[in-house]
Amino acid sequence: MEPNNPETGRRSSGQGETDLSWSALLAAYRLGPKVDWSGLLIERLGPWLTRARQRLIAVPPFLDRDDIGQQLVLEVLRIAARWRPQSEDCWIPRKLVEAAERWVRKRLSRERSAQTLELNDQFYGAEVAEPVLLFDTPIGQASAEDLRVLYRVKVLGEPVAALAREAGITPRQMRQRVFAAGKRARAANAAGVDED
């Protein structure tokens, strides 16, 4: 179905639609059924939208190039639905797309500033998250398992109840294990004292 031409009130032919001025096209989109006019508006804005999309930098993994393109189109349509241009007809597409680009750029900037980096084994090896050297270095009379438990509770801040569930014991038994591990770690290593 061809959209009505708001200036003449008649349906436009495919050729006649492209003859509309930018002001007339925006008025048609604003006043007429948006479904009928949105495709033509976006099609005619194609070169401006392409340049704007190239200037916007994606924020992976949350927003990729396609997301930016869709957001830009949605913002153009949102602005066009209420905007009444006061400039010459030739400046309308540029002003419309620049306004949409500014809005999308602000959203991307907020997304970048709110983005946090998660440390996981995919980006960093397990040896960085939990240094092997820490467990190979004797501290007092503590075993490597004692040091692992102390590290997870004291350094990583993991809840004792979670560690207890993992080990299949009660939280009270896990607290006793942590206390005993700390006591062994503080105990003087007789062999180490004699060597000094």
Secondary structure, 3 states (H helix, E strand, C coil): CCCECCCCCCECCHHHHHCCCHHHHHHHHHHCCHHHHHHHHHHHCHHHHHHHHHHCCCECCCECHHHHHHHHHHHHHHHHCCCCCCCCHHHHHHHHHHHHHHHHHHHHHHHHHHCCCCCCCCCCCHHHHCCHHHHHCCCCCCCHHHHHHHHHHHHCCCCHHHHHHHHCCCHHHHHHHHHHHHHHHHCCCHHHHHHC
